[in-house]
């Protein structure tokens, strides 16, 4: 079956610390992968998407970066977190754009 | 560029009232998909419906119904006889076939159903 794993579920990090959020997909090959962020009380903003290994497109300039070292692994990183990086981060995958599967999300609080 | 507008930020209704959530989209692609998702307080996204651009048939699923009108670029969502469990944030979203299938969301509508 097709599943998506995202961890950790919650994270509290100090300002200036690094970040690494990981997302892995099972049961599909060559998916499109996406990272979204939802600030408190706001909508879902697309941060990055990837159509293949090593191919990353950024939607908005920011303090974050993404990597796709393997076909079904998508990593969101930061070298130094800012307060404004706090939010709910969701990973998703799609094949063909007809349907999307979302992870359970990571709630990040930068203090 | 693709864009989704949900003009209603918050809606408050009393249980058993009908409520319609509006969604207007913009796209230059002729092939696209429209979605509605529900986000309860726990945060996960719950898929409700997908519509492709060639299927303008309205759909009903229990108390939920969707009205897709290409002429006005709208994809509205109606909950009939609302219940407290319907309280959540609802997102409308659009993906274009020609846009790497990026799923772009509207800002969401927070629905509060009171007993």
Interface residues (C-beta under 8 A of the other chain):
Chain A: X32 X34 X36 X42 X43 X44 X45 X46 X49 X51 X57 X59 X88 X90 X92 X94 X96 X97 X98 X99 X100 X102 X104 X105 X107
Chain B: X33 X35 X43 X44 X45 X47 X50 X52 X91 X95 X96 X97 X100 X101 X102 X103 X104 X105 X106 X107 X108
